Amino acid sequence: MRIESTRRRSRPGGGPAGTLRRRSVRLAALGWLSGNVLVLALAEDALPFDWPAATTRTPAEHLIETNLALAEVFLLTGLTWWLTRRRALPDLAERAPERSIAARETLCLVLYGAAGLALGFVLARLAGWHPFGLHLAGSIYGTHDHVTPMESIAWACYNLMVYAVVPLVFFRRRYPAEALNLRSNDRRADAMLIGVILLVESLVQIAVLDPGIFDLTGRQLMLGVPLTFVLYLAGAVLPAMIFIYAILVPRFLRLTGSTATTVILGGLTYTALHIWDAWTLFDTPGNAVLSLLFLLSTYFAPGMFKTVLTVRTGNAWVHVWAYHALAPHVLADTPNITHVFGLPGTPGR
């Protein structure tokens, strides 16, 4: 298997115009617009979700927010392209095995991921916890449910083992680190890209979302920040990095031959791993459709941008530090972990 070519081969239909002509891009745009219409048709005056962090917003306001988030991802994508425009871009398709093997491995990984989600649902429910998805209950939107320290630790350990350790051990025995996007080809350029994207995303989060981390006391920050970092690194960041961006993304590119389609598939896969978010409701057909639509509006764009960072650098670690572990998770989720563990100064503790 050929592992690396120093520069990605040009493909017909490249550039922005070629990207817009892709059927997958048109279908994704149509799906996004249709989702907006469906939300307005189904939600009526209010959404059915338990969202303590967003209780006052109307469905239309939620849609405006999600579309602005998509616009930000497009801007970050343009910034990433500009920062990497002079780099010798790796051909990730060449890092995947031949097409028939890539197809078999991709199918097995998708089935394995679905089985991991199903088992996570059953085990967590048996323990009286929220089903194990890629996010701990209370992430992003908050929750009124009680989340225990044991649940958060079990969630992190389960996801780390199922989506990171087991796949990495299996594939690392068959492929070198470079074939799994685990090695940088240009550390200086990667570091610059990480710094710029992290700075921009952090400023946007602070300006737009007003994260509650700034309401914590000094002691809560000293304890909560490293605890949040470790838990989410194990439970969300490394599982997504290994399962999607190290293993699946090169195979998506090998099978589709399209960077745009690979980016879309990366966004869909990232969304699917959040199916058990604590706020989702599947008790009625209408609530199930709304849950799926808001899963897509919440995770599809970030999942695509993580794929963009991986495709442009050939390094799955870039998205970890630029657009996942620190911003948003440490910024957004430290208050939730502070509450879960009852750190000194937490209201109600």
C-alpha positions as CSV (number, residue, x, y, z in Angstrom):
1,M,0.0,0.0,0.0
2,R,1.3,3.4,-0.9
3,I,1.2,5.6,2.2
4,E,2.0,9.1,1.1
5,S,2.2,11.5,-1.8
6,T,3.8,14.8,-1.2
7,R,1.0,16.8,-2.8
8,R,-2.6,15.9,-3.4
9,R,-3.3,15.2,-7.1
10,S,-5.6,17.7,-8.8
11,R,-9.1,16.3,-9.5
12,P,-11.6,17.3,-12.1
13,G,-14.1,19.9,-10.8
14,G,-11.7,21.2,-8.1
15,G,-12.1,24.6,-6.4
16,P,-15.3,26.2,-5.1
17,A,-17.2,26.0,-8.3
18,G,-16.4,22.3,-8.7
19,T,-17.4,21.7,-5.0
20,L,-20.8,23.3,-5.5
21,R,-21.4,21.0,-8.5
22,R,-21.0,17.9,-6.4
23,R,-24.2,16.0,-6.0
24,S,-23.4,15.3,-2.3
25,V,-23.0,19.1,-1.7
26,R,-26.3,19.9,-3.3
27,L,-28.1,17.1,-1.4
28,A,-26.5,18.4,1.9
29,A,-27.7,21.9,1.2
30,L,-31.1,20.7,0.3
31,G,-31.3,18.6,3.4
32,W,-30.2,21.6,5.6
33,L,-32.8,23.9,4.1
34,S,-35.5,21.2,4.4
35,G,-34.6,20.7,8.0
36,N,-35.1,24.4,8.7
37,V,-38.6,24.2,7.2
38,L,-39.5,21.0,9.1
39,V,-38.4,22.5,12.4
40,L,-40.8,25.5,11.9
41,A,-43.6,23.2,10.8
42,L,-43.2,20.7,13.7
43,A,-42.0,22.9,16.7
44,E,-45.0,25.3,16.7
45,D,-44.3,27.8,19.6
46,A,-41.7,25.8,21.6
47,L,-39.3,22.9,21.4
48,P,-39.9,19.9,23.6
49,F,-36.3,19.5,24.8
50,D,-34.9,20.0,28.3
51,W,-32.5,22.8,27.6
52,P,-31.8,24.9,30.7
53,A,-29.2,26.9,28.8
54,A,-31.6,27.9,26.1
55,T,-35.1,28.0,27.7
56,T,-36.1,31.5,26.5
57,R,-35.4,31.0,22.8
58,T,-38.1,30.3,20.3
59,P,-37.7,27.7,17.5
60,A,-37.0,30.4,15.0
61,E,-34.3,31.9,17.2
62,H,-32.7,28.5,17.6
63,L,-32.7,28.1,13.8
64,I,-31.0,31.5,13.4
65,E,-28.4,30.5,15.9
66,T,-27.7,27.2,14.1
67,N,-27.4,28.9,10.7
68,L,-25.0,31.4,12.1
69,A,-23.0,28.6,13.5
70,L,-22.9,27.0,10.1
71,A,-21.8,30.3,8.6
72,E,-19.0,30.5,11.2
73,V,-17.8,27.0,10.1
74,F,-17.7,28.2,6.5
75,L,-15.6,31.2,7.6
76,L,-13.3,28.9,9.6
77,T,-13.0,26.6,6.6
78,G,-12.0,29.6,4.4
79,L,-9.5,30.7,7.0
80,T,-8.1,27.1,7.2
81,W,-7.8,27.0,3.4
82,W,-5.9,30.3,3.3
83,L,-3.5,29.3,6.1
84,T,-2.7,26.0,4.4
85,R,-2.7,27.2,0.8
86,R,1.1,26.9,0.4
87,R,1.4,23.6,2.1
88,A,2.2,20.3,0.4
89,L,-1.1,18.6,1.1
90,P,-1.1,14.9,1.8
91,D,-3.3,12.6,-0.2
92,L,-5.3,10.8,2.5
93,A,-6.8,8.4,0.0
94,E,-3.3,7.0,-0.6
95,R,-3.1,6.3,3.1
96,A,-6.2,4.0,2.9
97,P,-5.9,0.4,1.6
98,E,-7.2,-0.5,-1.9
99,R,-10.9,0.1,-2.5
100,S,-12.3,-3.3,-1.8
101,I,-10.5,-3.5,1.6
102,A,-11.4,0.1,2.4
103,A,-15.1,-0.7,1.7
104,R,-15.0,-3.8,3.9
105,E,-13.2,-1.9,6.8
106,T,-15.6,1.0,6.5
107,L,-18.7,-1.2,6.7
108,C,-17.2,-3.1,9.7
109,L,-16.4,0.2,11.5
110,V,-19.9,1.6,10.9
111,L,-21.5,-1.6,12.2
112,Y,-19.1,-1.6,15.2
113,G,-19.9,2.0,16.0
114,A,-23.6,1.2,15.9
115,A,-23.1,-1.8,18.2
116,G,-21.1,0.4,20.5
117,L,-24.0,2.9,20.7
118,A,-26.5,0.1,21.3
119,L,-24.4,-1.5,24.1
120,G,-23.8,1.9,25.6
121,F,-27.5,2.5,25.7
122,V,-28.2,-0.9,27.4
123,L,-25.3,-0.7,30.0
124,A,-26.0,2.8,31.0
125,R,-29.8,2.2,31.4
126,L,-29.1,-0.9,33.5
127,A,-27.0,1.3,35.8
128,G,-29.8,4.0,35.9
129,W,-27.7,6.5,33.9
130,H,-28.2,8.4,30.6
131,P,-27.2,6.3,27.5
132,F,-23.6,6.6,26.6
133,G,-23.1,8.8,23.5
134,L,-20.3,11.1,22.6
135,H,-21.4,13.7,25.0
136,L,-22.0,13.5,28.8
137,A,-25.5,14.6,29.9
138,G,-25.5,18.3,30.4
139,S,-23.1,19.1,27.6
140,I,-23.8,22.3,25.6
141,Y,-27.5,22.7,26.6
142,G,-27.3,21.8,30.3
143,T,-29.7,19.4,32.0
144,H,-32.1,19.4,35.0
145,D,-31.3,15.6,35.5
146,H,-28.9,14.5,38.2
147,V,-25.6,13.3,36.8
148,T,-23.3,11.6,39.3
149,P,-19.5,11.5,39.3
150,M,-19.6,7.7,38.7
151,E,-21.8,8.2,35.6
152,S,-19.4,10.7,34.2
153,I,-16.3,8.5,34.9
154,A,-18.1,5.4,33.5
155,W,-19.1,7.4,30.4
156,A,-15.5,8.5,29.7
157,C,-14.0,5.1,30.3
158,Y,-16.6,3.3,28.1
159,N,-16.2,5.7,25.1
160,L,-12.4,5.7,25.4
161,M,-12.3,1.9,25.3
162,V,-14.9,1.3,22.6
163,Y,-14.2,4.1,20.1
164,A,-10.5,4.8,20.7
165,V,-8.5,2.0,22.4
166,V,-10.0,-1.0,20.6
167,P,-10.1,0.5,17.1
168,L,-6.6,1.9,17.5
169,V,-5.1,-1.4,18.7
170,F,-6.7,-3.2,15.8
171,F,-5.7,-0.8,13.0
172,R,-2.3,0.1,14.5
173,R,-1.2,-3.5,14.1
174,R,-2.1,-3.3,10.4
175,Y,-1.1,0.2,9.4
176,P,1.7,2.7,10.4
177,A,1.0,5.9,12.3
178,E,1.1,8.0,9.2
179,A,-1.6,5.9,7.5
180,L,-3.8,6.7,10.5
181,N,-3.2,10.5,10.4
182,L,-1.4,10.3,13.7
183,R,1.9,11.9,12.6
184,S,2.5,15.5,11.6
185,N,4.2,16.3,8.3
186,D,4.8,19.9,9.2
187,R,4.7,20.6,12.9
188,R,5.4,24.3,12.6
189,A,2.5,24.8,10.2
190,D,0.2,22.6,12.3
191,A,1.1,24.6,15.4
192,M,0.3,27.9,13.6
193,L,-3.0,26.6,12.3
194,I,-4.0,25.3,15.8
195,G,-3.1,28.6,17.4
196,V,-5.1,30.7,14.9
197,I,-8.2,28.5,14.9
198,L,-8.2,28.0,18.7
199,L,-7.9,31.8,19.2
200,V,-10.8,32.6,16.7
201,E,-13.1,29.9,18.1
202,S,-12.4,30.9,21.7
203,L,-13.2,34.5,21.0
204,V,-16.4,33.5,19.2
205,Q,-17.5,31.3,22.0
206,I,-16.8,34.0,24.6
207,A,-18.5,36.7,22.6
208,V,-21.6,34.8,21.5
209,L,-22.2,32.0,24.0
210,D,-21.1,33.8,27.2
211,P,-19.8,30.5,28.7
212,G,-20.5,30.1,32.4
213,I,-16.8,29.3,33.1
214,F,-16.3,33.0,33.9
215,D,-18.8,32.8,36.8
216,L,-16.8,30.1,38.6
217,T,-14.5,30.8,41.6
218,G,-10.8,30.5,41.4
219,R,-10.8,27.2,43.3
220,Q,-13.5,25.8,41.0
221,L,-11.4,26.8,38.0
222,M,-8.3,25.2,39.5
223,L,-10.1,21.9,40.1
224,G,-12.8,22.0,37.3
225,V,-10.7,22.9,34.3
226,P,-8.2,20.0,34.5
227,L,-11.0,17.6,35.5
228,T,-13.1,18.7,32.5
229,F,-10.2,18.5,30.2
230,V,-9.3,14.9,31.2
231,L,-12.9,13.6,31.2
232,Y,-13.8,15.1,27.8
233,L,-10.5,14.1,26.3
234,A,-11.2,10.5,27.3
235,G,-14.9,10.5,26.7
236,A,-15.4,12.6,23.6
237,V,-12.2,14.0,22.0
238,L,-10.0,10.9,21.6
239,P,-12.9,8.6,20.6
240,A,-14.0,11.0,17.8
241,M,-10.4,11.5,16.8
242,I,-9.5,7.8,16.5
243,F,-12.8,6.4,15.2
244,I,-13.6,9.1,12.6
245,Y,-10.6,11.3,11.8
246,A,-7.8,8.8,12.1
247,I,-9.5,5.7,10.6
248,L,-12.7,6.5,8.7
249,V,-11.8,9.8,6.9
250,P,-9.0,8.3,4.7
251,R,-11.4,5.4,3.8
252,F,-14.2,7.8,3.0
253,L,-11.8,9.7,0.6
254,R,-10.6,6.4,-1.0
255,L,-14.2,5.3,-1.6
256,T,-15.7,8.6,-2.8
257,G,-12.8,10.2,-4.5
258,S,-14.2,13.5,-3.3
259,T,-13.0,15.8,-0.6
260,A,-16.4,17.5,-0.4
261,T,-18.2,14.2,0.0
262,T,-15.7,13.1,2.6
263,V,-16.2,16.3,4.6
264,I,-20.0,15.7,4.6
265,L,-19.6,12.1,5.6
266,G,-17.4,13.2,8.5
267,G,-20.0,15.5,9.6
268,L,-22.8,12.9,9.5
269,T,-20.7,10.3,11.3
270,Y,-19.8,12.8,14.0
271,T,-23.5,13.6,14.4
272,A,-24.5,9.9,14.6
273,L,-22.2,9.3,17.6
274,H,-24.3,11.9,19.5
275,I,-27.6,10.1,19.0
276,W,-28.0,9.5,22.8
277,D,-27.5,13.1,23.9
278,A,-29.5,13.5,27.1
279,W,-31.9,16.1,25.7
280,T,-33.1,14.0,22.7
281,L,-36.7,12.6,22.8
282,F,-37.9,9.7,20.8
283,D,-41.3,9.2,22.5
284,T,-43.3,10.5,19.6
285,P,-42.6,10.6,15.8
286,G,-42.6,14.4,15.9
287,N,-40.2,14.6,18.8
288,A,-38.0,12.0,17.1
289,V,-37.8,14.0,13.9
290,L,-37.1,17.2,15.9
291,S,-34.3,15.4,17.8
292,L,-32.7,14.2,14.7
293,L,-32.9,17.6,13.1
294,F,-31.4,19.4,16.1
295,L,-28.7,16.7,16.4
296,L,-27.7,17.6,12.8
297,S,-28.0,21.3,13.3
298,T,-25.8,21.0,16.5
299,Y,-23.1,18.6,15.3
300,F,-23.0,18.3,11.5
301,A,-21.1,21.6,10.9
302,P,-18.5,21.0,13.6
303,G,-18.0,17.5,12.4
304,M,-17.4,18.8,8.9
305,F,-14.9,21.3,10.0
306,K,-13.0,18.7,12.0
307,T,-12.8,16.7,8.8
308,V,-11.6,19.8,6.9
309,L,-8.8,20.3,9.4
310,T,-7.8,16.6,9.0
311,V,-7.9,16.6,5.2
312,R,-5.9,19.9,4.9
313,T,-3.2,18.7,7.3
314,G,-3.2,14.9,7.3
315,N,-2.9,15.2,11.1
316,A,-5.9,14.1,13.2
317,W,-4.4,15.8,16.2
318,V,-4.9,19.2,14.7
319,H,-8.6,19.3,15.3
320,V,-8.1,18.0,18.9
321,W,-6.3,21.1,20.0
322,A,-7.7,23.7,17.6
323,Y,-11.4,22.9,17.7
324,H,-12.4,20.3,20.3
325,A,-10.6,19.7,23.6
326,L,-10.1,23.3,24.7
327,A,-12.8,25.2,22.7
328,P,-15.5,24.2,23.1
329,H,-15.3,21.6,25.8
330,V,-13.2,23.2,28.5
331,L,-14.8,26.6,27.9
332,A,-18.4,25.3,27.7
333,D,-18.4,22.2,29.9
334,T,-16.4,23.1,33.0
335,P,-19.5,24.5,34.8
336,N,-21.3,21.2,34.2
337,I,-18.4,19.1,35.5
338,T,-18.1,21.5,38.5
339,H,-21.7,20.8,39.3
340,V,-21.5,17.1,38.7
341,F,-18.6,16.7,41.1
342,G,-19.9,19.2,43.6
343,L,-16.8,21.3,43.6
344,P,-16.6,23.9,46.4
345,G,-18.8,26.9,45.6
346,T,-21.3,25.1,43.3
347,P,-24.8,26.4,43.9
348,G,-27.0,23.9,45.7
349,R,-24.0,21.9,47.0
